[in-house]
Amino acid sequence: MLVELDKIYAVWLREFKRFTNSKGRMVGSLGMPLLFMFALGGGIGSLLPGSNYGTFIVPGIVGMTLLFNSMFSGVSIIWDREFGFLKEMLVAPTSRLNIVLGRILGGATTSVLQGILILLLGTLTGISLPALPQFLLTIVVMTLIAASFVAVGIAFASVIREVETFQLVMNFLIMPLFFLSNALFPLDKMPDWLRAIASINPLTYGIDALRDLLLGSGAHALAVDLPVIFVFAAVVTVIASYLFSKTSI
């Protein structure tokens, strides 16, 4: 059987334990999102009397948390290669697809947990948590966003062999993805050239879906956002699986 749930679970559990055992990483990864949410949200919000900018950016900061943590989770492949553990995984009696799926689910789980924590802290800005059905759908959207960008990180980690190079490439990708999205500013207020770029950025659709569910103010309908996120997740998962299947020790 190509997909073996017990093998996927074993890889998922290792990724999850690796994260929870690193208390410094858990705390440190929340620093930048909180800085953006309270410093930027409070600062710009104070310049716009009567606006709710502080609550507006909360979905964007949740998206930022998912993006940063998910893409950087791919570095674990490079660490495992350096310390020889990847070789043991590759010769194990399981397909490389199971390894990729386990890593994607593991990275997505830890990223979503951090995203939920940021969302809970976001209630301090005045945002209200949605009813249970919408909250569960919010978690589904967060999971799709996280899984997508974990897969992107895995794809790059499959062809990059040095941690420093991987971190450099991730920073080069993450910053444009974040700032050229609707995380900080609404699409209808952007200049035409920026709106055109944001409209082809997959993160834009994930954040828009979160904004729709949490604030009821998405630029697109969920019927538009969700298929885009799902298709993007499927495509990058296929790419990550292919590149990982070609990786060498």
N, C-alpha and C positions, 0 to 999 in steps of 0.2 A: 504493500500500500504506500503510495507516494506521500500522502499526508498522514502522519501518525501523531495523534493528540498527546500521547504520553511523552513523546520526544519533544514536542513543542512546549509542553508544560515544563519539562526539565530545564530547557533553555530559558524559558520565561522566568522560572523561579530563581535561577542563577542571576539573571539580570536584575531582578527585583531585589534580591538580597544584597547584591553588590551596591546598589544605590542606598538601601536603608542602613547598611553598615557604615556608610560614609556620612557621618553627621555634618561634617564641615561642608560637604558638597550640597547637602540638603538645605542648609541654612544659607550658604553663600549664593546659591542660584536664585534666591528670592530677593537679593539686594537690589539689582537693577530694576526689576518690575515694580517694586515698592517705591523706589526713587522716582520713576516715571509717573506712577499713579498719584502720589501725594505731592511731590514737588512740582512736576509739570502741570498736573491737573489743578492743583491749588493755585499755582502761579498764573497760568493763563486764565483760569476760571475767575480769578480776582480782577482781571482786566476786562471781563465781559459781564457786567452787572446783569443779573436776571437770567443768565445762561446756566445750563446744567452740564458744563463741559467736564466737570469732575466725574460725573456718572457716565457721560458719553464715552470717555476713553477707557472705562473699565473693561468692556469686551475686547478692546484693542490690546490692553495690557495682558489680559488672559491669553490672547492670541500670541503675543510676544513671548510669554512664558513657555507656551507650547512649542513655538518655533525654535527658540534658543536651546531648550533642554533636549528636544527631540533630535535636532540635527547634530548636536555635540555628542549624543549618546553613541553615535557610530564610532567614536574613538576607541571604544572597548574592543573592537575588532583588531585595531592596530596594536593595542596593548597585548591582547591574547596572542597575536602573531609574534610579538617580540619575546614574550615569556614562554612560548612553546605550547600554550594551551590550545591555540587554534588548530595546530597539527593533530592533537588528540581528538578534537571535535570532528575534523574532516575525515579521519579514518574510522570514526565510530559507525556502527551499522544503522545509519539513517541517511536520508537524502539531505542535500544542502538546502533544499526548499524548507524543510522542517526547521533547520537552524535559523534561516532568515526569518521565518514566521515567528519563531520563538523570540528572537531579538527584537523584531518589530513590536510584538505585543508587550514585551518587557519594557522597552523604552517608552512606548505609548502609555503604559500603566503609570509609570513614575511621573511622566510629564503631566498626565491628566490629574493625578493627585495634587501636584503643585499648582496646576491651573485652578482646581477647586479651592485650594487654600487662598490663592490670590483673589478669587471671586468672593470668598467669605470675607476677606479683609476689605474688599471693595465695598461692602455694605457700610463701611465707615464713611464713604463719600456720599451716601444717601441712596444708593441703588438698592432695589428690593429683589429678593430672590423670587423666582417665578413659582407657580403652582407645581405640584409634583410631576404631572405629565410633561410639562414644558422643561422642568429641571432635568428629568431623565433624558429628554431629547437633546438638551444642552450638553449633557455628558456624552451622548452619542456623537454629536458634532465635534466636541473636543477630542474624542477618541479618533475620529477620522482625520482631523487636522494633525494630531500628534503622530499617528501611524504613517501618514503621508511623508512627513519630514524626517521621521526615523528612517524610513526607506531611502530617502535622499541621502542621509548621512551614511547609511550602509553602502549605498552605491559608490560613493566617493571613497569610503574607507576600504573598499574592495580593490581599488586601483592605486591608492596612496599608501606608502609604506612607512612614512615618518610622521610622528605625532605633530611635530612643529608645522610641517607642510599642511596636514589636515586642518589644524586650527586656523592657519592662515587662509586656506580656501573657504572654510566655513564662515569666518568673519567677512570675507569678501562677498559671500552670497547672502548671509543673514541680514546685514545692514541694509542693502538695497531692497530685499524682500519686505523688510519691516517698514522702512521709511517711504517706499513707493507703494504703499497699500493704504487702506482706509483706516488704519489703526488709530491715527491721531487726528485725522480731519475727515469730514464727510465728503463723499464723492461729488456731490452737487456743488460744493464750495471750492473744488480744486480747479486750477487752470486746465484748459482743454488737453494740453500735452501730458500733464500729470495724470489726469483722469483716464486718458487712453492707456497709459502704462499700467495704472492700477487695475484697469479692467481686464488685463491679461495676466495679472498676478493671482495665483491660486489662493494665497493667503487672504486676499480681499474678500473672496466668497465665504471663507470660513469665518472671518470676523463679522461679515455682514449677517450671516446666519445667527451668530451669537448675539449680535446687537438686536436682531429681530426678536429672538426668544427672550432676551433679558429686558429690553427697553421698548420693544414693539416699533422700532424705527429703522428697520433695514431698508437699504436702497433697492434691493431686489426681493422678490418673494422667495420663501423657502423652497418652492418648487423649482426655482432657478439655482439657488445656492447649493442645495444638497446634491443634485446630480453632478454638478461641477466638482465638488469636493470628492464625491465617491469615484468618479472617473479618474481624477488626478491620483487618488490613493491607489487605485487598481493599476494604473500605468506605471507609477514609480515603484510599486511592489514587484511588478514583472521585471522592470529594468534592474532593480536591486538583486533580485533572485538570479537573473542571468549573469550579471557581473560577479556576484559572489560565487557562482558555479564555476567561473573561470579563474578565480583567485588562486594564487600559489602561496606556498609557505615562505 
